[in-house]
């Protein structure tokens, strides 16, 4: 399990593409695509929680994350905060 997880989520109308790096800049597996709906958001959350049990911080850029940010922060992730 990594100590720091740097995740990027590119969101479009139909899907969200997720890619993450560890604290050393190594990509943790291939990028994954999730549907841009509740089912996809839950799959994304499961993926994040499998990779880290540490703090989740979100930097929201643009309105595309408007629905996903509150969803992720509202879940029982350890010590969530948002920037």
Backbone as XML, in Angstrom:
<?xml version="1.0"?>
<chain id="A" units="angstrom">
  <residue number="1" name="UNK">
    <atom name="N" x="0.844" y="-1.178" z="0.000"/>
    <atom name="CA" x="0.000" y="0.000" z="0.000"/>
    <atom name="C" x="0.889" y="1.241" z="0.000"/>
  </residue>
  <residue number="2" name="UNK">
    <atom name="N" x="0.548" y="2.225" z="-0.792"/>
    <atom name="CA" x="1.343" y="3.443" z="-0.907"/>
    <atom name="C" x="1.052" y="4.381" z="0.259"/>
  </residue>
  <residue number="3" name="UNK">
    <atom name="N" x="2.019" y="5.252" z="0.555"/>
    <atom name="CA" x="1.811" y="6.220" z="1.627"/>
    <atom name="C" x="1.203" y="7.516" z="1.099"/>
  </residue>
  <residue number="4" name="UNK">
    <atom name="N" x="1.519" y="7.857" z="-0.138"/>
    <atom name="CA" x="0.906" y="9.020" z="-0.773"/>
    <atom name="C" x="0.397" y="8.600" z="-2.138"/>
  </residue>
  <residue number="5" name="UNK">
    <atom name="N" x="-0.797" y="9.029" z="-2.438"/>
    <atom name="CA" x="-1.428" y="8.690" z="-3.708"/>
    <atom name="C" x="-1.777" y="9.987" z="-4.411"/>
  </residue>
  <residue number="6" name="UNK">
    <atom name="N" x="-1.271" y="10.156" z="-5.608"/>
    <atom name="CA" x="-1.581" y="11.322" z="-6.417"/>
    <atom name="C" x="-2.467" y="10.846" z="-7.559"/>
  </residue>
  <residue number="7" name="UNK">
    <atom name="N" x="-3.700" y="11.297" z="-7.552"/>
    <atom name="CA" x="-4.672" y="10.808" z="-8.524"/>
    <atom name="C" x="-5.140" y="11.932" z="-9.427"/>
  </residue>
  <residue number="8" name="UNK">
    <atom name="N" x="-5.310" y="11.592" z="-10.673"/>
    <atom name="CA" x="-5.884" y="12.513" z="-11.643"/>
    <atom name="C" x="-7.160" y="11.905" z="-12.183"/>
  </residue>
  <residue number="9" name="UNK">
    <atom name="N" x="-8.196" y="12.722" z="-12.287"/>
    <atom name="CA" x="-9.476" y="12.252" z="-12.815"/>
    <atom name="C" x="-9.904" y="13.218" z="-13.910"/>
  </residue>
  <residue number="10" name="UNK">
    <atom name="N" x="-9.979" y="12.717" z="-15.123"/>
    <atom name="CA" x="-10.425" y="13.513" z="-16.264"/>
    <atom name="C" x="-11.876" y="13.155" z="-16.524"/>
  </residue>
  <residue number="11" name="UNK">
    <atom name="N" x="-12.767" y="14.101" z="-16.323"/>
    <atom name="CA" x="-14.199" y="13.824" z="-16.399"/>
    <atom name="C" x="-14.799" y="14.421" z="-17.662"/>
  </residue>
  <residue number="12" name="UNK">
    <atom name="N" x="-15.601" y="13.615" z="-18.331"/>
    <atom name="CA" x="-16.381" y="14.083" z="-19.480"/>
    <atom name="C" x="-17.851" y="13.781" z="-19.194"/>
  </residue>
  <residue number="13" name="UNK">
    <atom name="N" x="-18.698" y="14.064" z="-20.131"/>
    <atom name="CA" x="-20.136" y="13.855" z="-19.939"/>
    <atom name="C" x="-20.478" y="12.387" z="-19.708"/>
  </residue>
  <residue number="14" name="UNK">
    <atom name="N" x="-19.714" y="11.476" z="-20.313"/>
    <atom name="CA" x="-20.055" y="10.057" z="-20.241"/>
    <atom name="C" x="-19.188" y="9.229" z="-19.317"/>
  </residue>
  <residue number="15" name="UNK">
    <atom name="N" x="-17.956" y="9.665" z="-19.071"/>
    <atom name="CA" x="-17.067" y="8.837" z="-18.262"/>
    <atom name="C" x="-16.040" y="9.675" z="-17.523"/>
  </residue>
  <residue number="16" name="UNK">
    <atom name="N" x="-15.308" y="9.005" z="-16.660"/>
    <atom name="CA" x="-14.201" y="9.599" z="-15.920"/>
    <atom name="C" x="-13.011" y="8.667" z="-16.052"/>
  </residue>
  <residue number="17" name="UNK">
    <atom name="N" x="-11.858" y="9.210" z="-16.427"/>
    <atom name="CA" x="-10.643" y="8.418" z="-16.560"/>
    <atom name="C" x="-9.757" y="8.729" z="-15.360"/>
  </residue>
  <residue number="18" name="UNK">
    <atom name="N" x="-9.362" y="7.683" z="-14.657"/>
    <atom name="CA" x="-8.611" y="7.789" z="-13.414"/>
    <atom name="C" x="-7.210" y="7.235" z="-13.607"/>
  </residue>
  <residue number="19" name="UNK">
    <atom name="N" x="-6.220" y="7.983" z="-13.172"/>
    <atom name="CA" x="-4.832" y="7.540" z="-13.199"/>
    <atom name="C" x="-4.194" y="7.970" z="-11.890"/>
  </residue>
  <residue number="20" name="UNK">
    <atom name="N" x="-3.327" y="7.133" z="-11.329"/>
    <atom name="CA" x="-2.687" y="7.533" z="-10.080"/>
    <atom name="C" x="-1.210" y="7.164" z="-10.072"/>
  </residue>
  <residue number="21" name="UNK">
    <atom name="N" x="-0.479" y="7.972" z="-9.295"/>
    <atom name="CA" x="0.959" y="7.810" z="-9.113"/>
    <atom name="C" x="1.244" y="7.638" z="-7.636"/>
  </residue>
  <residue number="22" name="UNK">
    <atom name="N" x="2.329" y="6.930" z="-7.325"/>
    <atom name="CA" x="2.747" y="6.839" z="-5.929"/>
    <atom name="C" x="3.649" y="8.024" z="-5.589"/>
  </residue>
  <residue number="23" name="UNK">
    <atom name="N" x="4.176" y="8.030" z="-4.372"/>
    <atom name="CA" x="4.977" y="9.153" z="-3.901"/>
    <atom name="C" x="6.286" y="9.313" z="-4.674"/>
  </residue>
  <residue number="24" name="UNK">
    <atom name="N" x="6.689" y="8.271" z="-5.406"/>
    <atom name="CA" x="7.911" y="8.335" z="-6.201"/>
    <atom name="C" x="7.644" y="8.646" z="-7.671"/>
  </residue>
  <residue number="25" name="UNK">
    <atom name="N" x="6.395" y="8.876" z="-8.034"/>
    <atom name="CA" x="6.048" y="9.212" z="-9.411"/>
    <atom name="C" x="5.806" y="8.022" z="-10.307"/>
  </residue>
  <residue number="26" name="UNK">
    <atom name="N" x="5.725" y="6.829" z="-9.741"/>
    <atom name="CA" x="5.446" y="5.622" z="-10.527"/>
    <atom name="C" x="3.952" y="5.457" z="-10.727"/>
  </residue>
  <residue number="27" name="UNK">
    <atom name="N" x="3.536" y="5.203" z="-11.971"/>
    <atom name="CA" x="2.125" y="4.982" z="-12.242"/>
    <atom name="C" x="1.698" y="3.648" z="-11.648"/>
  </residue>
  <residue number="28" name="UNK">
    <atom name="N" x="0.585" y="3.671" z="-10.917"/>
    <atom name="CA" x="0.082" y="2.470" z="-10.254"/>
    <atom name="C" x="-0.938" y="1.780" z="-11.152"/>
  </residue>
  <residue number="29" name="UNK">
    <atom name="N" x="-0.436" y="1.000" z="-12.067"/>
    <atom name="CA" x="-1.304" y="0.290" z="-12.994"/>
    <atom name="C" x="-1.770" y="1.180" z="-14.128"/>
  </residue>
  <residue number="30" name="UNK">
    <atom name="N" x="-2.492" y="0.608" z="-15.053"/>
    <atom name="CA" x="-2.983" y="1.388" z="-16.194"/>
    <atom name="C" x="-4.112" y="2.337" z="-15.767"/>
  </residue>
  <residue number="31" name="UNK">
    <atom name="N" x="-4.331" y="3.356" z="-16.565"/>
    <atom name="CA" x="-5.467" y="4.245" z="-16.331"/>
    <atom name="C" x="-6.747" y="3.427" z="-16.438"/>
  </residue>
  <residue number="32" name="UNK">
    <atom name="N" x="-7.752" y="3.822" z="-15.656"/>
    <atom name="CA" x="-9.045" y="3.116" z="-15.688"/>
    <atom name="C" x="-10.142" y="4.087" z="-16.031"/>
  </residue>
  <residue number="33" name="UNK">
    <atom name="N" x="-11.120" y="3.599" z="-16.769"/>
    <atom name="CA" x="-12.267" y="4.410" z="-17.152"/>
    <atom name="C" x="-13.483" y="3.955" z="-16.361"/>
  </residue>
  <residue number="34" name="UNK">
    <atom name="N" x="-14.222" y="4.915" z="-15.816"/>
    <atom name="CA" x="-15.438" y="4.661" z="-15.053"/>
    <atom name="C" x="-16.585" y="5.440" z="-15.679"/>
  </residue>
  <residue number="35" name="UNK">
    <atom name="N" x="-17.768" y="4.873" z="-15.630"/>
    <atom name="CA" x="-18.946" y="5.595" z="-16.117"/>
    <atom name="C" x="-19.160" y="6.829" z="-15.245"/>
  </residue>
  <residue number="36" name="UNK">
    <atom name="N" x="-19.618" y="7.905" z="-15.843"/>
    <atom name="CA" x="-19.893" y="9.140" z="-15.106"/>
    <atom name="C" x="-21.314" y="9.064" z="-14.548"/>
  </residue>
  <residue number="37" name="UNK">
    <atom name="N" x="-21.500" y="8.150" z="-13.587"/>
    <atom name="CA" x="-22.784" y="7.975" z="-12.919"/>
    <atom name="C" x="-22.505" y="7.430" z="-11.513"/>
  </residue>
  <residue number="38" name="UNK">
    <atom name="N" x="-23.549" y="7.146" z="-10.759"/>
    <atom name="CA" x="-23.375" y="6.688" z="-9.382"/>
    <atom name="C" x="-22.606" y="5.372" z="-9.311"/>
  </residue>
  <residue number="39" name="UNK">
    <atom name="N" x="-22.897" y="4.447" z="-10.203"/>
    <atom name="CA" x="-22.182" y="3.173" z="-10.220"/>
    <atom name="C" x="-20.691" y="3.398" z="-10.465"/>
  </residue>
  <residue number="40" name="UNK">
    <atom name="N" x="-20.363" y="4.235" z="-11.428"/>
    <atom name="CA" x="-18.964" y="4.533" z="-11.727"/>
    <atom name="C" x="-18.273" y="5.235" z="-10.567"/>
  </residue>
  <residue number="41" name="UNK">
    <atom name="N" x="-18.986" y="6.148" z="-9.900"/>
    <atom name="CA" x="-18.411" y="6.849" z="-8.753"/>
    <atom name="C" x="-18.103" y="5.869" z="-7.622"/>
  </residue>
  <residue number="42" name="UNK">
    <atom name="N" x="-18.975" y="4.903" z="-7.398"/>
    <atom name="CA" x="-18.723" y="3.883" z="-6.379"/>
    <atom name="C" x="-17.537" y="3.002" z="-6.745"/>
  </residue>
  <residue number="43" name="UNK">
    <atom name="N" x="-17.405" y="2.655" z="-8.015"/>
    <atom name="CA" x="-16.245" y="1.873" z="-8.461"/>
    <atom name="C" x="-14.951" y="2.664" z="-8.259"/>
  </residue>
  <residue number="44" name="UNK">
    <atom name="N" x="-14.994" y="3.954" z="-8.568"/>
    <atom name="CA" x="-13.832" y="4.811" z="-8.374"/>
    <atom name="C" x="-13.475" y="4.883" z="-6.893"/>
  </residue>
  <residue number="45" name="UNK">
    <atom name="N" x="-14.455" y="5.069" z="-6.046"/>
    <atom name="CA" x="-14.226" y="5.108" z="-4.606"/>
    <atom name="C" x="-13.587" y="3.798" z="-4.119"/>
  </residue>
  <residue number="46" name="UNK">
    <atom name="N" x="-14.085" y="2.667" z="-4.578"/>
    <atom name="CA" x="-13.513" y="1.368" z="-4.206"/>
    <atom name="C" x="-12.050" y="1.269" z="-4.639"/>
  </residue>
  <residue number="47" name="UNK">
    <atom name="N" x="-11.746" y="1.762" z="-5.826"/>
    <atom name="CA" x="-10.376" y="1.734" z="-6.329"/>
    <atom name="C" x="-9.469" y="2.581" z="-5.452"/>
  </residue>
  <residue number="48" name="UNK">
    <atom name="N" x="-9.910" y="3.783" z="-5.096"/>
    <atom name="CA" x="-9.103" y="4.669" z="-4.260"/>
    <atom name="C" x="-8.862" y="4.044" z="-2.885"/>
  </residue>
  <residue number="49" name="UNK">
    <atom name="N" x="-9.894" y="3.488" z="-2.281"/>
    <atom name="CA" x="-9.736" y="2.936" z="-0.931"/>
    <atom name="C" x="-8.887" y="1.664" z="-0.926"/>
  </residue>
  <residue number="50" name="UNK">
    <atom name="N" x="-8.821" y="0.951" z="-2.036"/>
    <atom name="CA" x="-7.920" y="-0.206" z="-2.117"/>
    <atom name="C" x="-6.465" y="0.241" z="-2.194"/>
  </residue>
  <residue number="51" name="UNK">
    <atom name="N" x="-6.228" y="1.419" z="-2.739"/>
    <atom name="CA" x="-4.862" y="1.896" z="-2.934"/>
    <atom name="C" x="-4.290" y="2.609" z="-1.717"/>
  </residue>
  <residue number="52" name="UNK">
    <atom name="N" x="-5.119" y="3.247" z="-0.925"/>
    <atom name="CA" x="-4.613" y="4.006" z="0.220"/>
    <atom name="C" x="-5.649" y="4.077" z="1.329"/>
  </residue>
  <residue number="53" name="UNK">
    <atom name="N" x="-5.178" y="4.133" z="2.558"/>
    <atom name="CA" x="-6.055" y="4.347" z="3.709"/>
    <atom name="C" x="-5.750" y="5.698" z="4.340"/>
  </residue>
  <residue number="54" name="UNK">
    <atom name="N" x="-4.956" y="6.490" z="3.669"/>
    <atom name="CA" x="-4.553" y="7.801" z="4.187"/>
    <atom name="C" x="-5.568" y="8.860" z="3.783"/>
  </residue>
  <residue number="55" name="UNK">
    <atom name="N" x="-5.220" y="10.090" z="4.087"/>
    <atom name="CA" x="-6.079" y="11.236" z="3.813"/>
    <atom name="C" x="-6.347" y="11.398" z="2.324"/>
  </residue>
  <residue number="56" name="UNK">
    <atom name="N" x="-7.569" y="11.762" z="2.002"/>
    <atom name="CA" x="-7.932" y="12.095" z="0.632"/>
    <atom name="C" x="-8.080" y="13.603" z="0.535"/>
  </residue>
  <residue number="57" name="UNK">
    <atom name="N" x="-7.311" y="14.206" z="-0.324"/>
    <atom name="CA" x="-7.431" y="15.635" z="-0.577"/>
    <atom name="C" x="-7.842" y="15.833" z="-2.027"/>
  </residue>
  <residue number="58" name="UNK">
    <atom name="N" x="-8.733" y="16.763" z="-2.260"/>
    <atom name="CA" x="-9.207" y="17.014" z="-3.615"/>
    <atom name="C" x="-8.946" y="18.450" z="-4.013"/>
  </residue>
  <residue number="59" name="UNK">
    <atom name="N" x="-8.439" y="18.624" z="-5.197"/>
    <atom name="CA" x="-8.312" y="19.942" z="-5.794"/>
    <atom name="C" x="-9.242" y="19.944" z="-6.985"/>
  </residue>
  <residue number="60" name="UNK">
    <atom name="N" x="-10.309" y="20.683" z="-6.877"/>
    <atom name="CA" x="-11.322" y="20.698" z="-7.932"/>
    <atom name="C" x="-10.991" y="21.793" z="-8.930"/>
  </residue>
  <residue number="61" name="UNK">
    <atom name="N" x="-10.958" y="21.423" z="-10.197"/>
    <atom name="CA" x="-10.677" y="22.375" z="-11.256"/>
    <atom name="C" x="-11.787" y="22.280" z="-12.281"/>
  </residue>
  <residue number="62" name="UNK">
    <atom name="N" x="-12.662" y="23.256" z="-12.298"/>
    <atom name="CA" x="-13.766" y="23.261" z="-13.237"/>
    <atom name="C" x="-15.011" y="22.631" z="-12.651"/>
  </residue>
  <residue number="63" name="UNK">
    <atom name="N" x="-16.082" y="22.735" z="-13.374"/>
    <atom name="CA" x="-17.376" y="22.271" z="-12.869"/>
    <atom name="C" x="-17.594" y="20.775" z="-13.051"/>
  </residue>
  <residue number="64" name="UNK">
    <atom name="N" x="-16.754" y="20.100" z="-13.812"/>
    <atom name="CA" x="-16.957" y="18.673" z="-14.070"/>
    <atom name="C" x="-16.872" y="17.844" z="-12.797"/>
  </residue>
  <residue number="65" name="UNK">
    <atom name="N" x="-16.074" y="18.275" z="-11.828"/>
    <atom name="CA" x="-15.940" y="17.542" z="-10.569"/>
    <atom name="C" x="-17.005" y="17.924" z="-9.554"/>
  </residue>
  <residue number="66" name="UNK">
    <atom name="N" x="-17.899" y="18.819" z="-9.902"/>
    <atom name="CA" x="-18.880" y="19.332" z="-8.946"/>
    <atom name="C" x="-19.706" y="18.233" z="-8.296"/>
  </residue>
  <residue number="67" name="UNK">
    <atom name="N" x="-20.073" y="17.210" z="-9.017"/>
    <atom name="CA" x="-20.846" y="16.120" z="-8.432"/>
    <atom name="C" x="-19.986" y="15.065" z="-7.773"/>
  </residue>
  <residue number="68" name="UNK">
    <atom name="N" x="-18.789" y="14.848" z="-8.302"/>
    <atom name="CA" x="-17.920" y="13.796" z="-7.785"/>
    <atom name="C" x="-17.250" y="14.197" z="-6.470"/>
  </residue>
  <residue number="69" name="UNK">
    <atom name="N" x="-16.822" y="15.440" z="-6.339"/>
    <atom name="CA" x="-16.147" y="15.880" z="-5.107"/>
    <atom name="C" x="-17.001" y="15.674" z="-3.864"/>
  </residue>
  <residue number="70" name="UNK">
    <atom name="N" x="-18.236" y="16.182" z="-3.822"/>
    <atom name="CA" x="-19.055" y="15.957" z="-2.627"/>
    <atom name="C" x="-19.323" y="14.474" z="-2.373"/>
  </residue>
  <residue number="71" name="UNK">
    <atom name="N" x="-19.463" y="13.695" z="-3.436"/>
    <atom name="CA" x="-19.693" y="12.260" z="-3.286"/>
    <atom name="C" x="-18.504" y="11.613" z="-2.575"/>
  </residue>
  <residue number="72" name="UNK">
    <atom name="N" x="-17.290" y="11.857" z="-3.070"/>
    <atom name="CA" x="-16.106" y="11.249" z="-2.477"/>
    <atom name="C" x="-15.879" y="11.739" z="-1.054"/>
  </residue>
  <residue number="73" name="UNK">
    <atom name="N" x="-16.046" y="13.036" z="-0.821"/>
    <atom name="CA" x="-15.821" y="13.588" z="0.517"/>
    <atom name="C" x="-16.894" y="13.160" z="1.505"/>
  </residue>
  <residue number="74" name="UNK">
    <atom name="N" x="-18.080" y="12.799" z="1.013"/>
    <atom name="CA" x="-19.155" y="12.369" z="1.891"/>
    <atom name="C" x="-19.051" y="10.918" z="2.321"/>
  </residue>
  <residue number="75" name="UNK">
    <atom name="N" x="-18.128" y="10.184" z="1.738"/>
    <atom name="CA" x="-17.944" y="8.775" z="2.085"/>
    <atom name="C" x="-17.000" y="8.645" z="3.274"/>
  </residue>
  <residue number="76" name="UNK">
    <atom name="N" x="-16.901" y="7.485" z="3.822"/>
    <atom name="CA" x="-16.139" y="7.285" z="5.054"/>
    <atom name="C" x="-14.651" y="7.056" z="4.780"/>
  </residue>
  <residue number="77" name="UNK">
    <atom name="N" x="-14.027" y="7.968" z="4.079"/>
    <atom name="CA" x="-12.589" y="7.921" z="3.892"/>
    <atom name="C" x="-11.915" y="8.594" z="5.086"/>
  </residue>
  <residue number="78" name="UNK">
    <atom name="N" x="-10.758" y="8.127" z="5.500"/>
    <atom name="CA" x="-10.099" y="8.727" z="6.662"/>
    <atom name="C" x="-9.736" y="10.183" z="6.443"/>
  </residue>
  <residue number="79" name="UNK">
    <atom name="N" x="-10.097" y="11.049" z="7.361"/>
    <atom name="CA" x="-9.704" y="12.443" z="7.414"/>
    <atom name="C" x="-9.826" y="13.195" z="6.079"/>
  </residue>
  <residue number="80" name="UNK">
    <atom name="N" x="-10.959" y="13.180" z="5.436"/>
    <atom name="CA" x="-11.050" y="13.880" z="4.152"/>
    <atom name="C" x="-10.969" y="15.391" z="4.328"/>
  </residue>
  <residue number="81" name="UNK">
    <atom name="N" x="-10.357" y="16.035" z="3.374"/>
    <atom name="CA" x="-10.348" y="17.492" z="3.321"/>
    <atom name="C" x="-10.345" y="17.883" z="1.856"/>
  </residue>
  <residue number="82" name="UNK">
    <atom name="N" x="-10.687" y="19.131" z="1.604"/>
    <atom name="CA" x="-10.773" y="19.605" z="0.224"/>
    <atom name="C" x="-10.044" y="20.925" z="0.093"/>
  </residue>
  <residue number="83" name="UNK">
    <atom name="N" x="-9.326" y="21.111" z="-1.011"/>
    <atom name="CA" x="-8.662" y="22.376" z="-1.306"/>
    <atom name="C" x="-9.381" y="23.042" z="-2.446"/>
  </residue>
</chain>
